[in-house]
Amino acid sequence: MDRDVYFGLLSLHGEEHRETLSTAFNYANTLNAMRRFEEAKSLLCRSIPAARRALGESHEVTLRMSWNYAGALVMADNATLDDLHEAVATFEEIKGTARRVLGGTHPHTESIEHRLREARAALRARRNAELRAAFKEDPSSLSADDRARAEQLLARDARKAAQKKAGRRVGSV
């Protein structure tokens, strides 16, 4: 239904009309909720520039579209390292806008800040996983800093595994 309303308003009013943009946001939100992230990203990539032109960077609809877009980047099962970098950059950008326009205690601002922390954690986890994999495959392909980081990660993994194993032994006595 959101799809039909969006395309109806798009053909009636054009892409920069306030109602079309608001409906595009609602449609993208529905797509994200349905875990159809590729479709949501595609729609938002077309709609965000139109919202910036028509409503401005600081308008709530523009802000929420960017928030949805960054969320889709993070939540997608096939999110790449580049997607996660873009999500973090987008959340950082809109965090500043939200703080300036809505204030630091506004629920949207707080939620954006929370999602930024989650995106940073996802980026860090993905980077670490890729470092581990690259180190296991060919340590010489990594820079000295990356090799050292991978060694630290793998040592930490081994300590955690040993602690978990020891905990099982203690619990079974």
Residue frames as a rotation matrix with the C-alpha (Angstrom) as fourth column:
MET 1
0.569 0.822 0.000 0.00
0.822 -0.569 0.000 0.00
0.000 0.000 -1.000 0.00
ASP 2
0.391 -0.511 -0.766 2.83
0.146 -0.787 0.600 2.45
-0.909 -0.346 -0.233 0.88
ARG 3
-0.628 -0.664 0.407 4.33
0.458 0.108 0.882 1.66
-0.630 0.740 0.236 -2.51
ASP 4
-0.140 0.674 0.726 1.12
0.972 -0.046 0.230 2.52
0.188 0.737 -0.649 -4.36
VAL 5
0.791 0.413 -0.452 0.66
0.533 -0.827 0.179 5.76
-0.300 -0.382 -0.874 -2.41
TYR 6
0.015 -0.881 -0.473 4.28
0.158 -0.465 0.871 6.77
-0.987 -0.088 0.132 -3.01
PHE 7
-0.747 -0.360 0.559 4.18
0.566 0.098 0.819 6.13
-0.350 0.928 0.130 -6.75
GLY 8
0.228 0.901 0.370 0.79
0.962 -0.268 0.059 7.83
0.152 0.342 -0.927 -7.02
LEU 9
0.778 0.019 -0.629 2.07
0.293 -0.896 0.334 10.97
-0.557 -0.444 -0.702 -5.30
LEU 10
-0.303 -0.952 -0.040 5.30
0.289 -0.132 0.948 10.83
-0.908 0.275 0.315 -7.27
SER 11
-0.584 0.114 0.804 3.42
0.811 0.047 0.583 10.91
0.029 0.992 -0.120 -10.57
LEU 12
0.494 0.865 0.091 0.93
0.846 -0.502 0.179 13.51
0.200 -0.012 -0.980 -9.28
HIS 13
0.967 -0.043 -0.251 3.27
0.083 -0.878 0.471 15.97
-0.241 -0.476 -0.846 -7.54
GLY 14
0.526 -0.850 -0.024 6.83
-0.250 -0.128 -0.960 15.05
0.813 0.510 -0.280 -8.53
GLU 15
0.219 -0.526 -0.822 9.78
0.650 0.706 -0.280 13.93
0.727 -0.473 0.497 -6.41
GLU 16
-0.772 -0.629 0.088 10.35
0.380 -0.569 -0.729 17.21
0.509 -0.529 0.679 -4.54
HIS 17
0.029 0.856 0.517 6.83
-0.366 -0.472 0.802 17.71
0.930 -0.212 0.299 -3.19
ARG 18
-0.486 -0.228 0.844 6.52
-0.857 -0.065 -0.511 17.59
0.171 -0.972 -0.164 0.60
GLU 19
0.460 0.740 0.491 3.83
-0.792 0.592 -0.150 14.86
-0.401 -0.320 0.858 0.52
THR 20
0.776 -0.248 -0.579 5.83
-0.272 0.697 -0.663 12.72
0.569 0.673 0.474 -1.91
LEU 21
-0.256 -0.963 0.080 8.91
-0.437 0.041 -0.899 13.00
0.862 -0.265 -0.431 0.29
SER 22
-0.287 0.232 0.930 7.00
-0.945 0.089 -0.314 12.19
-0.155 -0.969 0.193 3.45
THR 23
0.778 0.622 0.092 5.45
-0.581 0.767 -0.273 9.18
-0.240 0.159 0.958 1.76
ALA 24
0.431 -0.724 -0.538 8.86
-0.299 0.448 -0.843 8.09
0.851 0.524 -0.024 0.43
PHE 25
-0.521 -0.600 0.608 10.11
-0.758 -0.002 -0.652 8.14
0.392 -0.800 -0.454 4.02
ASN 26
0.121 0.665 0.737 7.15
-0.865 0.435 -0.250 6.04
-0.487 -0.607 0.627 5.19
TYR 27
0.886 0.180 -0.428 7.61
-0.416 0.719 -0.557 3.58
0.208 0.671 0.712 2.32
ALA 28
0.006 -0.968 -0.251 11.36
-0.399 0.228 -0.888 3.23
0.917 0.105 -0.385 3.04
ASN 29
-0.433 -0.087 0.897 10.58
-0.901 0.047 -0.431 2.74
-0.005 -0.995 -0.098 6.72
THR 30
0.607 0.726 0.323 8.18
-0.680 0.685 -0.261 -0.07
-0.411 -0.061 0.910 5.81
LEU 31
0.694 -0.420 -0.585 10.78
-0.305 0.564 -0.768 -1.65
0.652 0.711 0.263 3.51
ASN 32
-0.403 -0.869 0.286 13.34
-0.632 0.039 -0.774 -1.59
0.661 -0.493 -0.565 6.33
ALA 33
-0.144 0.438 0.888 10.84
-0.915 0.283 -0.288 -3.13
-0.377 -0.854 0.360 8.74
MET 34
0.874 0.485 0.028 10.27
-0.416 0.779 -0.469 -5.90
-0.250 0.398 0.883 6.18
ARG 35
0.198 -0.922 0.333 14.08
-0.022 0.336 0.942 -6.36
-0.980 -0.193 0.046 5.93
ARG 36
0.603 0.005 0.797 14.01
0.789 0.144 -0.598 -5.35
-0.118 0.990 0.083 2.26
PHE 37
0.317 -0.568 -0.760 17.10
0.352 -0.673 0.650 -3.22
-0.881 -0.474 -0.013 2.71
GLU 38
-0.667 -0.594 0.450 18.25
0.621 -0.109 0.777 -3.07
-0.412 0.797 0.441 -0.91
GLU 39
-0.043 0.748 0.662 14.91
0.864 -0.305 0.401 -1.61
0.502 0.589 -0.633 -1.99
ALA 40
0.769 0.304 -0.562 14.94
0.594 -0.665 0.453 0.85
-0.236 -0.682 -0.692 0.92
LYS 41
-0.118 -0.902 -0.415 18.49
0.434 -0.422 0.796 1.98
-0.893 -0.086 0.441 0.08
SER 42
-0.638 -0.094 0.764 17.58
0.770 -0.105 0.629 2.44
0.022 0.990 0.139 -3.57
LEU 43
0.391 0.874 0.290 14.50
0.797 -0.479 0.368 4.51
0.461 0.087 -0.883 -2.74
LEU 44
0.737 -0.114 -0.666 16.37
0.463 -0.633 0.620 6.61
-0.492 -0.766 -0.414 -0.19
CYS 45
-0.395 -0.915 0.084 19.31
0.648 -0.213 0.731 7.22
-0.651 0.344 0.677 -2.55
ARG 46
-0.458 0.323 0.828 16.82
0.736 -0.384 0.558 8.84
0.498 0.865 -0.062 -4.93
SER 47
0.509 0.859 0.046 14.74
0.654 -0.421 0.629 10.60
0.560 -0.290 -0.776 -2.26
ILE 48
0.312 -0.417 -0.854 17.37
0.820 -0.336 0.463 12.10
-0.480 -0.845 0.237 0.06
PRO 49
-0.779 -0.615 0.126 18.84
0.596 -0.661 0.456 14.47
-0.197 0.430 0.881 -2.55
ALA 50
-0.304 0.764 0.570 15.30
0.452 -0.411 0.792 15.58
0.838 0.498 -0.221 -3.47
ALA 51
0.616 0.522 -0.590 14.51
0.747 -0.150 0.647 16.16
0.250 -0.839 -0.483 0.22
ARG 52
-0.194 -0.771 -0.607 17.68
0.821 -0.466 0.331 18.20
-0.538 -0.434 0.723 0.66
ARG 53
-0.853 -0.112 0.510 16.77
0.447 -0.662 0.602 20.38
0.270 0.742 0.614 -2.32
ALA 54
-0.145 0.930 0.338 13.11
0.304 -0.283 0.910 20.81
0.942 0.234 -0.242 -1.43
LEU 55
0.777 0.562 -0.283 13.09
0.373 -0.049 0.927 20.81
0.507 -0.825 -0.247 2.38
GLY 56
0.404 -0.727 0.555 16.67
-0.739 -0.617 -0.272 21.52
0.540 -0.300 -0.786 3.37
GLU 57
-0.345 -0.719 -0.603 19.34
-0.144 0.676 -0.723 19.57
0.928 -0.162 -0.337 5.21
SER 58
-0.952 -0.132 0.275 17.85
-0.266 -0.081 -0.961 20.35
0.149 -0.988 0.042 8.63
HIS 59
-0.063 0.998 -0.004 14.25
-0.921 -0.057 0.384 19.32
0.383 0.028 0.923 7.95
GLU 60
-0.092 0.077 0.993 12.99
-0.756 0.644 -0.120 16.40
-0.648 -0.762 -0.001 10.03
VAL 61
0.883 0.441 0.161 11.98
-0.226 0.700 -0.678 14.37
-0.412 0.562 0.717 6.97
THR 62
0.573 -0.756 -0.316 15.44
-0.488 -0.005 -0.873 14.79
0.659 0.654 -0.372 5.43
LEU 63
-0.261 -0.667 0.698 17.04
-0.957 0.085 -0.276 13.86
0.125 -0.740 -0.661 8.73
ARG 64
0.171 0.425 0.889 14.86
-0.593 0.765 -0.252 10.78
-0.787 -0.484 0.383 9.21
MET 65
0.953 0.095 -0.288 15.46
-0.298 0.471 -0.830 9.64
0.056 0.877 0.477 5.62
SER 66
0.136 -0.983 -0.121 19.22
-0.671 -0.002 -0.741 9.77
0.729 0.182 -0.660 6.19
TRP 67
-0.276 -0.131 0.952 18.75
-0.909 0.358 -0.215 7.94
-0.313 -0.924 -0.218 9.50
ASN 68
0.671 0.612 0.419 16.75
-0.400 0.774 -0.491 5.22
-0.625 0.162 0.764 7.71
TYR 69
0.782 -0.430 -0.451 19.36
-0.407 0.195 -0.892 4.98
0.471 0.882 -0.022 4.96
ALA 70
-0.251 -0.928 0.276 22.24
-0.846 0.072 -0.529 4.53
0.471 -0.366 -0.803 7.42
GLY 71
-0.050 0.327 0.944 20.17
-0.769 0.591 -0.246 1.97
-0.638 -0.738 0.222 9.31
ALA 72
0.914 0.401 -0.059 19.54
-0.328 0.648 -0.687 0.00
-0.237 0.647 0.724 6.12
LEU 73
0.356 -0.868 -0.345 23.27
-0.627 0.052 -0.777 0.01
0.693 0.493 -0.526 5.39
VAL 74
-0.486 -0.573 0.659 24.07
-0.871 0.256 -0.420 -1.47
0.072 -0.778 -0.624 8.80
MET 75
0.021 0.619 0.785 21.20
-0.681 0.584 -0.442 -3.95
-0.732 -0.525 0.434 9.02
ALA 76
0.618 0.231 -0.751 21.62
-0.765 0.398 -0.507 -5.53
0.182 0.888 0.423 5.59
ASP 77
0.836 -0.268 0.479 22.92
0.017 0.885 0.466 -9.10
-0.548 -0.381 0.744 5.81
ASN 78
0.506 -0.644 0.574 25.28
0.860 0.324 -0.395 -8.41
0.068 0.693 0.718 2.93
ALA 79
0.986 -0.141 -0.084 26.65
-0.124 -0.975 0.184 -5.13
-0.108 -0.171 -0.979 4.37
THR 80
0.452 -0.888 0.082 30.18
0.619 0.246 -0.746 -4.52
0.642 0.388 0.661 3.15
LEU 81
-0.174 -0.625 -0.761 32.95
0.940 -0.336 0.061 -2.73
-0.294 -0.705 0.646 4.98
ASP 82
-0.903 -0.123 0.410 32.26
0.305 -0.857 0.415 0.26
0.301 0.500 0.812 2.70
ASP 83
0.036 0.990 0.138 28.56
0.301 -0.142 0.943 0.16
0.953 0.007 -0.303 3.64
LEU 84
0.472 0.118 -0.874 29.47
0.872 0.084 0.483 0.24
0.130 -0.989 -0.063 7.33
HIS 85
-0.644 -0.721 -0.256 31.90
0.727 -0.681 0.089 3.14
-0.239 -0.128 0.963 6.79
GLU 86
-0.703 0.443 0.557 29.15
0.141 -0.680 0.719 5.03
0.697 0.584 0.416 4.95
ALA 87
0.351 0.866 -0.355 26.64
0.548 0.117 0.828 4.28
0.759 -0.486 -0.434 7.71
VAL 88
0.070 -0.409 -0.910 29.00
0.963 -0.210 0.168 5.60
-0.259 -0.888 0.379 10.39
ALA 89
-0.889 -0.441 0.121 29.73
0.456 -0.838 0.301 8.73
-0.031 0.323 0.946 8.33
THR 90
-0.363 0.843 0.398 26.01
0.186 -0.353 0.917 9.30
0.913 0.407 -0.029 7.74
PHE 91
0.488 0.537 -0.688 25.11
0.758 0.129 0.639 8.85
0.432 -0.834 -0.344 11.40
GLU 92
-0.330 -0.680 -0.655 27.93
0.876 -0.479 0.057 11.22
-0.353 -0.555 0.754 12.40
GLU 93
-0.890 0.014 0.455 26.66
0.264 -0.798 0.542 13.82
0.371 0.603 0.706 9.95
ILE 94
-0.042 0.975 0.216 23.03
0.129 -0.209 0.969 13.62
0.991 0.069 -0.117 11.02
LYS 95
0.137 0.004 -0.991 23.97
0.976 0.170 0.135 13.48
0.169 -0.985 0.020 14.71
GLY 96
-0.801 -0.508 -0.317 25.36
0.549 -0.835 -0.048 17.00
-0.240 -0.212 0.947 14.40
THR 97
-0.721 0.611 0.328 22.29
-0.098 -0.558 0.824 18.18
0.686 0.562 0.462 12.53
ALA 98
0.177 0.835 -0.521 19.93
0.510 0.375 0.774 16.57
0.842 -0.403 -0.360 15.06
ARG 99
-0.189 -0.323 -0.927 21.79
0.975 -0.175 -0.138 18.10
-0.118 -0.930 0.348 18.01
ARG 100
-0.969 -0.243 -0.046 21.67
0.232 -0.956 0.179 21.54
-0.088 0.163 0.983 16.39
VAL 101
-0.630 0.769 0.106 18.05
-0.292 -0.361 0.886 21.38
0.720 0.527 0.452 15.23
LEU 102
0.300 0.836 -0.459 16.32
0.081 0.457 0.886 19.16
0.950 -0.303 0.069 17.80
GLY 103
0.350 -0.271 0.897 18.64
-0.898 -0.371 0.238 19.43
0.269 -0.888 -0.373 20.80
GLY 104
-0.575 -0.777 -0.257 20.77
-0.652 0.625 -0.430 16.85
0.494 -0.079 -0.866 22.55
THR 105
-0.808 0.285 0.516 17.95
-0.310 0.539 -0.783 15.42
-0.502 -0.792 -0.347 24.69
HIS 106
0.069 0.858 -0.508 15.41
-0.984 -0.027 -0.178 14.96
-0.166 0.512 0.843 21.89
PRO 107
0.404 0.146 0.903 14.45
-0.265 0.963 -0.037 11.28
-0.875 -0.225 0.428 21.49
HIS 108
0.995 -0.073 0.072 15.45
0.089 0.270 -0.959 11.32
0.051 0.960 0.275 17.79
THR 109
0.404 -0.902 0.154 18.88
-0.749 -0.423 -0.509 12.72
0.524 0.091 -0.847 18.66
GLU 110
0.001 -0.374 0.927 19.37
-0.863 0.468 0.190 10.12
-0.505 -0.801 -0.322 21.37
SER 111
0.706 0.317 0.634 18.28
-0.009 0.898 -0.439 7.34
-0.709 0.304 0.637 19.03
ILE 112
0.890 -0.443 -0.106 20.63
-0.180 -0.128 -0.975 8.55
0.418 0.888 -0.193 16.28
GLU 113
0.107 -0.887 0.448 23.50
-0.966 -0.199 -0.164 8.60
0.235 -0.416 -0.879 18.79
HIS 114
0.207 0.055 0.977 22.60
-0.534 0.843 0.065 5.07
-0.820 -0.535 0.204 19.89
ARG 115
0.931 0.187 0.314 22.49
0.151 0.586 -0.796 3.87
-0.333 0.788 0.517 16.28
LEU 116
0.611 -0.789 -0.061 25.86
-0.605 -0.416 -0.679 5.56
0.511 0.451 -0.732 15.65
ARG 117
-0.072 -0.629 0.774 27.38
-0.933 0.316 0.170 3.56
-0.352 -0.710 -0.610 18.53
GLU 118
0.476 0.324 0.817 25.87
-0.095 0.943 -0.319 0.37
-0.874 0.075 0.480 17.06
ALA 119
0.993 -0.111 -0.039 27.20
-0.036 0.023 -0.999 1.20
0.112 0.994 0.019 13.60
ARG 120
0.268 -0.949 0.167 30.67
-0.909 -0.307 -0.282 1.86
0.319 -0.076 -0.945 14.98
ALA 121
-0.023 -0.224 0.974 30.56
-0.665 0.731 0.152 -1.47
-0.746 -0.645 -0.166 16.84
ALA 122
0.792 0.357 0.495 29.47
0.115 0.709 -0.695 -3.28
-0.600 0.608 0.521 13.66
LEU 123
0.822 -0.549 -0.155 32.26
-0.390 -0.341 -0.855 -1.60
0.416 0.763 -0.494 11.70
ARG 124
0.010 -0.846 0.534 34.84
-0.999 0.014 0.041 -2.53
-0.042 -0.534 -0.845 14.35
ALA 125
0.214 0.150 0.965 33.60
-0.344 0.936 -0.069 -6.14
-0.914 -0.317 0.252 14.45
ARG 126
0.972 0.166 0.166 33.69
0.099 0.353 -0.930 -6.43
-0.213 0.921 0.327 10.63
ARG 127
0.542 -0.839 -0.049 37.19
-0.710 -0.427 -0.560 -4.91
0.449 0.338 -0.827 10.45
ASN 128
-0.097 -0.578 0.810 38.40
-0.905 0.390 0.169 -7.29
-0.413 -0.717 -0.561 13.14
ALA 129
0.536 0.362 0.763 36.84
-0.070 0.920 -0.387 -10.30
-0.841 0.154 0.518 11.42
GLU 130
0.981 -0.187 -0.049 38.48
-0.050 -0.002 -0.999 -9.35
0.187 0.982 -0.012 8.12
LEU 131
0.242 -0.940 0.239 41.84
-0.932 -0.293 -0.212 -8.86
0.270 -0.172 -0.948 9.85
ARG 132
0.072 -0.161 0.984 41.60
-0.596 0.784 0.172 -12.28
-0.800 -0.599 -0.039 11.49
ALA 133
0.803 0.331 0.496 40.72
0.154 0.688 -0.709 -13.92
-0.576 0.645 0.501 8.18
ALA 134
0.839 -0.532 -0.112 43.48
-0.339 -0.351 -0.873 -12.13
0.425 0.770 -0.475 6.25
PHE 135
0.079 -0.836 0.543 46.04
-0.993 -0.019 0.115 -13.02
-0.086 -0.548 -0.832 8.93
LYS 136
0.227 0.077 0.971 45.06
-0.296 0.955 -0.006 -16.69
-0.928 -0.286 0.240 8.85
GLU 137
0.945 0.184 0.269 45.20
0.195 0.340 -0.920 -16.75
-0.261 0.922 0.286 5.05
ASP 138
0.289 -0.879 0.380 48.46
0.792 -0.003 -0.610 -14.83
0.537 0.477 0.695 4.53
PRO 139
0.592 -0.049 -0.805 49.95
0.660 -0.544 0.518 -12.74
-0.463 -0.838 -0.289 7.35
SER 140
-0.473 -0.880 -0.049 52.55
0.669 -0.394 0.631 -11.28
-0.574 0.266 0.775 5.00
SER 141
-0.280 0.449 0.849 49.79
0.804 -0.373 0.462 -9.55
0.524 0.812 -0.257 3.02
LEU 142
0.760 0.613 -0.216 49.08
0.613 -0.566 0.551 -7.28
0.215 -0.551 -0.806 6.02
SER 143
0.289 -0.629 0.721 50.89
-0.300 -0.775 -0.556 -4.16
0.909 -0.056 -0.413 7.10
ALA 144
-0.680 -0.620 -0.391 52.93
0.212 0.344 -0.915 -4.44
0.702 -0.705 -0.102 10.29
ASP 145
-0.776 0.443 0.448 50.22
-0.630 -0.525 -0.572 -2.58
-0.018 -0.726 0.687 12.24
ASP 146
0.244 0.921 -0.304 47.46
-0.912 0.325 0.251 -4.81
0.330 0.217 0.919 10.88
ARG 147
-0.003 -0.334 -0.942 49.52
-0.004 0.942 -0.334 -7.94
1.000 0.003 -0.004 11.60
ALA 148
-0.927 -0.374 0.026 50.06
0.000 -0.069 -0.998 -6.79
0.375 -0.925 0.064 15.18
ARG 149
-0.420 0.859 0.295 46.34
-0.904 -0.365 -0.224 -6.02
-0.084 -0.360 0.929 15.58
ALA 150
0.358 0.540 -0.762 45.38
-0.633 0.740 0.228 -9.42
0.687 0.401 0.606 14.14
GLU 151
-0.424 -0.589 -0.688 47.79
0.173 0.693 -0.700 -11.16
0.889 -0.416 -0.192 16.52
GLN 152
-0.922 0.137 0.362 46.23
-0.385 -0.397 -0.833 -9.28
0.030 -0.907 0.419 19.45
LEU 153
-0.008 0.996 -0.085 42.74
-0.994 0.001 0.113 -10.26
0.113 0.086 0.990 18.34
LEU 154
0.283 0.076 -0.956 43.67
-0.297 0.955 -0.012 -13.92
0.912 0.287 0.293 17.90
ALA 155
-0.767 -0.577 -0.280 45.43
0.128 0.290 -0.948 -13.99
0.628 -0.763 -0.149 21.29
ARG 156
-0.677 0.605 0.419 42.33
-0.724 -0.444 -0.528 -12.48
-0.134 -0.661 0.738 22.90
ASP 157
0.276 0.785 -0.554 40.18
-0.838 0.479 0.262 -15.08
0.471 0.392 0.790 21.15
ALA 158
-0.131 -0.425 -0.896 42.42
0.050 0.900 -0.434 -17.86
0.990 -0.102 -0.096 22.51
ARG 159
-0.962 -0.210 0.175 42.24
-0.139 -0.173 -0.975 -16.44
0.235 -0.962 0.137 26.07
LYS 160
-0.271 0.943 0.192 38.44
-0.959 -0.248 -0.133 -16.25
-0.078 -0.220 0.972 25.89
ALA 161
0.339 0.363 -0.868 38.22
-0.537 0.832 0.138 -19.82
0.772 0.420 0.477 24.59
ALA 162
-0.528 -0.616 -0.585 40.51
0.175 0.596 -0.784 -21.05
0.831 -0.516 -0.207 27.38
GLN 163
-0.883 0.254 0.395 38.48
-0.468 -0.422 -0.776 -19.19
-0.031 -0.870 0.491 30.02
LYS 164
0.098 0.975 -0.198 35.27
-0.977 0.132 0.166 -20.63
0.188 0.177 0.966 28.64
LYS 165
0.164 -0.138 -0.977 36.74
-0.175 0.970 -0.167 -24.13
0.971 0.199 0.135 28.63
ALA 166
-0.840 -0.518 -0.161 38.06
0.100 0.143 -0.985 -23.69
0.533 -0.844 -0.068 32.21
GLY 167
-0.587 0.701 0.405 34.65
-0.808 -0.477 -0.347 -22.42
-0.050 -0.531 0.846 33.30
ARG 168
0.347 0.710 -0.613 33.01
-0.723 0.618 0.307 -25.56
0.597 0.336 0.728 31.96
ARG 169
-0.217 -0.519 -0.827 35.47
0.175 0.813 -0.556 -27.76
0.960 -0.265 -0.085 33.83
VAL 170
-0.960 -0.132 0.246 34.92
-0.193 -0.322 -0.927 -25.89
0.201 -0.937 0.284 37.10
GLY 171
-0.248 0.958 0.143 31.15
-0.969 -0.248 -0.022 -26.07
0.015 -0.144 0.990 36.69
SER 172
0.377 0.420 -0.825 31.22
-0.532 0.828 0.178 -29.82
0.758 0.372 0.536 36.02
VAL 173
-0.660 -0.688 -0.302 33.23
-0.111 0.487 -0.866 -30.72
0.743 -0.538 -0.398 39.16
